[in-house]
Amino acid sequence: MSCEHLICAACAGPVVEGRCPVCREGRAKVHHHGFGGLSPVVIGLLVVLVIALAALSHLSGQG
C-alpha cells in the first residue's frame, strides 16, 4: 500500500509530504516494515538461519 494518494483529514495536505503530526503518523503506519523495523526478507533469512543451526546441532549431536 502507498500513501501517495491519501489526503490528511487534519491539514488537507498529501500524507506523503508529512506536513503535520497526523500526516507523519499515518505515513509511518502505512510504511512500517516488519517486526522491530526489520524488513520481511531479513526476518525470513533469520528464521532460515535459526532452522539451519538447529538442524546442524541436531546432526552433530547424533555423531
N, C-alpha and C positions, 0 to 999 in steps of 0.2 A: 504494500500500500504506500502511496505517496501523499505528501501534503501540499503538492504544487497547486491544486485547485481548491483547497479548503480556505474558507474565509472565517476570520476570528469574529466571534459574537461580541467580544468586548471592545475591540478597536476598529472593526470592519476592514482590517488590512489582511493581506495574504498571510497565512500561518507560516509559510516557508520563510518569510522575512523576519519573523520573531520580533515584532515591534513592541509588544507588551509582555508582561509575565504570563498571561494566559496563553498567548501565542507560543512562547518558548516552552511552556509545559506541554501543550498539545503536540508541538513538534517533537519533543523528547519522547512522548508516549508512542507516536507513530513510528519513530525511528529507533526504538530500543533494540538492542542486539543481544539476544540470548540471555543466559544466566550470568549475572555479575558483570555484564558488559562484554562478555565474550561472544564471538560470532558462533553460529551453529556449526560451522566447519571445524573450528577449534575444539568445540565441545565433543563433536563426533570423533575427532582424532584422539582426544584424551580418553574417551571410552574404549576405542580400539586398542590404545596403548595399555590400558589397565587390563583388558581381557588378555592381551598377548603376554603381559608379565605374569598374570595369574596362571596361564597355560604353561609357561616356561617353568615357573616354580613348582607346578604340579608334576611336570615331566621329570624335573631334576630330583624331586623327592622320591620318585619310583626307582631310580637307578641306584 
